[in-house]
Amino acid sequence: MIRSAFESAASAHPEMHDPKSRAMYGVDVMLDASFQPKLSEVTYCPDRGRACKYDTEAIVGGGGTVKGRDFFNVVFGCLFLNETVHPYGAGVEFKHF
């Protein structure tokens, strides 16, 4: 669902594609009564305050804790160093689109 939203936007404006560009988006997803995900909104330049303020438990992968203080290091590694696995052992794997 999320991937198809980005692919649709990219196909509508192919002239904006640049393989060297990087961005971070916020994605809001809600669950309906049948627990099916519904895309609510996609924002460019999302609020990063909460991501840095709180430690979160990784639900996917091997579990573990993602420290808020490591947020920007993890994002930088994913966007610019092509890291696909959380470097602090939380078991979170990143997907590049």
N, C-alpha and C positions, 0 to 999 in steps of 0.2 A: 504494500500500500504506500509506504513512504517513498520507496524507490521509484515507483511509477509516477508519483507526484513530481519528483525531481526530473525524471526522464521526460515527462510531458512538458514541463517548463522549458527544458533544454531544447526539445524538438520545435517548440514554438518560436524560439529565438536562437537559431544555430549560429548566427553571427556573433553572439556573445560568448561562445565557447573558447576557452583558452586553457590548454593543459597545464599551464604554470600557475593559474590562479587558485587560490584557496579561500575558503570561507567557513564560518561556523553558523549553523542555523539552530533555532529552537523549534521543536515540534511538540505540539499539544495533541494528545490522543485521549479519547474518552472511550469507555466501554458501554455498549448498549445493554439492555436487559438480558440478552443472550451471551454476554461477555464477548461480543464481536467488536474489534477495535474500529473506531470512527475517527478520521483525521479532522481535528477541529481547527487548527491553524498552524501555519509555518511562519516563523519570523526570522528576519535577518538581524544579526547582532543581538542575540537574546540576553536576558539578565543573567549575569554570571555570579552575582553576589551570593546567592544561596549555594551554588556549586562550590564556592571557595570557603564558605562559612561552616558547612556541616560535613561530617564524614558520612558516607553512605555505604550500605551493605550491598555488595554485588549479588544480584539475583541469578545471573547467567554464569556459565562457566563453572569454575571451581569455588565460587563464593568468595569470601574474604571481604576486606574493608577497603574502600577507596577513600583516601584521606582528602579532605577539602583543600588542604594546603598544597597538594600535588596536582590540582586540577589543571593549571596552566601548563605545567610540565608535560602532562599526559596529552593535552590538546596539541601542544607544539610538536611533540613527537609524532603524533598521528598525522598532522597536516603537513609538516615540513621534512620529517625524517623517515616517512613511510613505515613507521612502527605500527604493527597490527595487533600486538598483544600488550596488555597493560604491563608496564615495566616494574610495577611494585608487587606483582604476584597475586593480584586479585582475581585472576582468571577471566578477565573481561577481554573479549576479542573485538577489535574494531573492524568495520567493513568499509572499504573504499568503494565509492560508486563511480 
